[in-house]
Amino acid sequence: MKRSIIFLALMWALAACDKETTISIPETIAGTAWAATKGDGSHISLVFDAETYSLERYEPNDGKTEQTAEPNEEQPAKTRTYRYERPRVELLEGSEVILSGEITTDGKSYLMMSLHNADNNIVETLFKVK
């Protein structure tokens, strides 16, 4: 009897170790944050709320941070919204699509967003951080 209990406990422990966490492409990106840091120290952060997004860039050469979601006194703020149809993402300024791309995953360790310009060149590759 004691051997049976030990055997069952061991089997349960081994079964629990075999379960891997899987990462899937989310149904919504509201409430998520994405980031990338390049070799030169520049950093980009992209945060989505229910309807809009904010984009922040840091370039170490000038030490300034550009927050694209905040209005500039010389230029009125543009409405920055997005469209998400899993896995496709479109970032808009007003009605104009400025970047588009998609979310991918290896299913185990990351969620990645690749953003392309109108010429379909990759301009940013970000990883989900929140």
C-alpha positions in Angstrom: 0.0 0.0 0.0 2.8 2.4 0.9 4.5 1.7 -2.4 1.3 2.4 -4.3 0.9 5.8 -2.6 4.6 6.7 -3.3 4.2 5.5 -6.9 1.0 7.6 -7.4 2.6 10.7 -5.8 5.6 10.3 -8.1 3.4 9.9 -11.2 1.4 13.0 -10.2 4.7 15.0 -9.8 6.0 13.9 -13.1 2.8 14.7 -14.9 2.8 18.2 -13.4 6.3 18.8 -14.6 5.4 17.8 -18.2 2.8 20.6 -18.5 4.2 23.5 -20.3 2.9 27.0 -20.2 1.6 28.0 -23.7 1.5 31.5 -24.9 -1.1 32.4 -27.5 -1.9 35.4 -29.5 -4.4 37.5 -27.4 -8.0 38.2 -28.4 -7.5 41.9 -27.5 -4.4 44.1 -27.1 -6.1 46.7 -24.8 -4.1 47.0 -21.6 -0.9 45.6 -23.1 2.5 47.2 -23.4 5.2 46.4 -25.9 8.9 47.4 -26.0 12.2 47.1 -27.9 15.7 48.2 -27.1 18.2 48.5 -29.9 22.0 48.0 -29.8 22.6 51.8 -29.9 20.6 52.2 -26.7 17.5 53.6 -28.3 14.2 52.4 -26.9 10.6 52.3 -28.0 7.5 51.7 -25.9 4.0 51.1 -27.3 1.0 51.0 -24.9 -2.6 50.2 -25.9 -5.7 51.1 -24.0 -9.3 50.4 -25.0 -9.3 52.6 -28.1 -6.1 54.5 -28.4 -2.3 53.9 -28.2 0.7 55.9 -27.0 4.1 55.6 -28.5 7.3 56.8 -26.8 10.8 56.8 -28.3 14.0 57.5 -26.5 17.2 58.3 -28.5 20.3 58.3 -26.3 22.1 60.7 -28.6 19.9 63.7 -27.7 18.7 62.5 -24.4 15.1 63.5 -25.2 12.0 61.5 -25.0 9.4 61.9 -27.7 5.9 61.1 -26.4 3.8 61.0 -29.6 0.5 60.7 -27.7 0.8 64.2 -26.1 0.0 67.4 -28.0 2.7 69.7 -29.3 2.0 73.4 -28.8 2.9 74.1 -32.4 1.0 71.2 -33.9 -2.4 70.0 -32.6 -2.6 66.4 -31.3 -3.8 63.8 -33.7 -6.2 61.1 -32.7 -4.1 57.9 -32.3 -6.3 54.9 -32.6 -5.7 51.3 -33.7 -7.5 48.4 -35.3 -6.8 44.9 -34.1 -8.1 41.8 -35.9 -6.1 39.0 -34.4 -3.2 38.7 -35.3 -3.2 41.9 -37.5 -2.6 45.4 -36.0 -3.0 48.8 -37.6 -1.8 52.0 -36.0 -3.7 55.1 -37.2 -3.3 58.8 -37.0 -6.8 60.1 -37.7 -8.0 57.9 -40.5 -4.5 57.3 -42.0 -2.7 53.9 -41.3 0.9 54.8 -40.3 2.1 51.3 -39.4 0.7 47.9 -39.8 1.8 44.5 -38.8 1.0 41.4 -36.9 1.6 39.6 -33.6 3.5 36.2 -33.6 4.6 33.8 -31.0 6.6 30.6 -30.6 3.9 29.4 -28.2 6.4 29.0 -25.3 8.4 32.1 -24.5 7.3 35.3 -26.3 4.8 37.5 -28.1 6.3 39.6 -30.8 4.8 42.5 -32.8 6.4 43.4 -36.1 5.3 46.7 -37.5 5.7 47.7 -41.2 5.5 51.0 -43.1 3.5 51.5 -46.3 6.4 50.0 -48.4 6.1 46.8 -46.2 9.6 47.4 -44.7 9.8 46.3 -41.0 10.4 49.5 -39.0 10.0 48.1 -35.5 9.9 44.7 -33.8 8.6 44.8 -30.2 8.1 42.2 -27.5 5.1 42.1 -25.1 6.2 43.3 -21.6 2.8 43.6 -20.0 
